[in-house]
Amino acid sequence: MSKVTFSPEAKNQFEEILSRYPEKRAAMLPTLYLAEKEFGYISPEVEVYIGELLEVPPVKVREVLTFYTLFASKPRGKYHFQICRGLSCDLRGCTKIIEHLAGKLDLKSEETSTDMKYTLTEVECLGACETAPMMQVNEDYQGHLTPVKIDKMLKDLK
Amino acid sequence: MPAMAEKIISPFFDIKNSHTIDVYEKHGGYQAIQDVLRNKTPQDVIDAVLQANLRGLGGAGFPAGRKWSFIPKDSPKPKYLVVNADESEPGTFKDRYIMDNYTHGLFEGIMLAAYAIGCHKAFIYIRGEYIRQAENLVEQRDAARARGYLGKGIFGTDYDLDIVVHRGAGAYICGEETALLESLEGKKGWPRMKPPFPAIEGAFKCPTIVNNVETLSYVPSIMTKGPEWFANIGSERNGGMRLYSVSGLVKKPGVYELPLGTPLREIIYEHAGGLLDGRELKAVIPGGSSSPILTPDEIDVKMDYDSLAAIGSMLGSAGIIVMDETVDIVRSLYVVTRFYHHESCGQCTPCREGTGWAEKILKRILDGDGVPQDIKTLESIGNHIIGNTICPLGDAASMPLQSYLKKFRHEFEARVASKNGTGQVVEETVEDWN
């Protein structure tokens, strides 16, 4: 038996997710998103729990969790900067923007600050090349980045 | 081709609240589906789309109507329509504009396609990063349900249809249709061997059609204005309009809706405003980062499937990336190859290993540690990946390798001839193993 469990509210959401699909296992990705919201990140205990919910061995959950880049298997900071390093952003000078942001945060890609405020991840093309150089801050896209714009953004996030 | 073809989708980009039902209906929306449900058979819809020469606008360019006709008519299994909204080919962002601004146009296209193939449940598989777009799809889907446009007996007929919005989770490979289906089923995105093709055995072992967002979004206009009208816009065998995503070093990057067959030169210099600061053009990628690169003397090509294939490139996702004289081609190939290595799913050895080798070699060339043999090795890697993998990601990684090395060979040669910029020629250290 797993050591973690969904809140009653999350359980209801999980039931709604299941009703969308003809097979239980198809609920894997949405359930991982739900679990991430519920528990903050997907720990090995959460993997076991999702396995039980979807009636698959935990390894099938781990396999999905590690294949996709968007799920967190360890805690992330309050603000997650996903900065694009794709070709269109590269042509528009994202290297300098990444250096600037990394310097300001004192983080390398895939690191989280010790106060759990910031996580920095260099990512592949986010599909907003017309606004290059750009990044995603939590849910939202921020484009036409400049060092000045980044400094202002960091100030506003304090 | 008419001089000023009528734009279909992009006018909605500039209309306020164009993502809502009311605004969509005010501009003629949801007329086609009501007419079809009451007066036309599924085969009528397939015939119209065939006649319109609508081709798959995700990248492969397969005729949409022909794809739909592969669905077995006598199968007792449920049929599924899966919308590929996993837009991830670098340089491509048109589907984001559609989902933001032409939400119900996409829904109406889904309804028409679903009716044509006898489907009662459609899935929209949207890339995980498009969080705001997914929220909008869910909100507008719920609004359509509330009006009786989705759910049981849509538009007061006896036809049922619902839409499920399913978010991906950050894997380029899931834009490949069989990997997408695996992912939809809750598995890692490993492409399947074909056959069976999805039309016979797709999602949940049932007959399935996978169509790109843009492809479906053009279907309502084909039904209202007629297939001949649509076919006449484009060039021969390449019907209709297309949303070109333009990025890189142009004055006005953005999405431009123009007829298939519009010359690349016109798109770059007229619509996208030309190059920055009066710089000279060096290279253009015409159809997303996987399409073979073009040199300035090739940009009079018409942007359609057949014309680009004739000069050894491809229209792909119509994501145009423009590079001027300031661009380091060696670095660009490194960035593109790093992407394909990162996104290789790891199933096939040539792609999994080859993309990693190529990335490493390109990195050392960039760092000034390349040796002349590196160029031949890179070519050999490209030649050994292409055609030897289950899905086209291997080809997508190889085509830039092959085309950059062929067309900009002098830049790679100059880079490996001198070590650390000293001009000192380095002896070959690797035996030619070809």
Interface residues (C-beta under 8 A of the other chain):
Chain A: R20 Y21 P22 E23 R25 A26 A27 M28 L29 P30 L32 Y33 L54 V56 K60 E63 V64 F67 Y68 T69 L70 F71 Q82 R85 G86 L87 S88 D90 L91 R92 V123 E124 C125 L126 G127 A128 C129 E130 T131 A132 Q136 E139 D140 Y141
Chain B: P78 E87 S88 E89 P90 G91 T92 F93 D95 R96 R127 G128 E129 Y130 I131 R132 V164 H166 R167 G168 A169 G170 A171 Y172 S183 L184 E185 G186 K187 K188 G189 F204 S245 V246 S247 G248 L249 P253 G254 V255 I285 S289 G319 I321 M323 V327 R331 S332 V335 V336 F339 H342 E343 C345
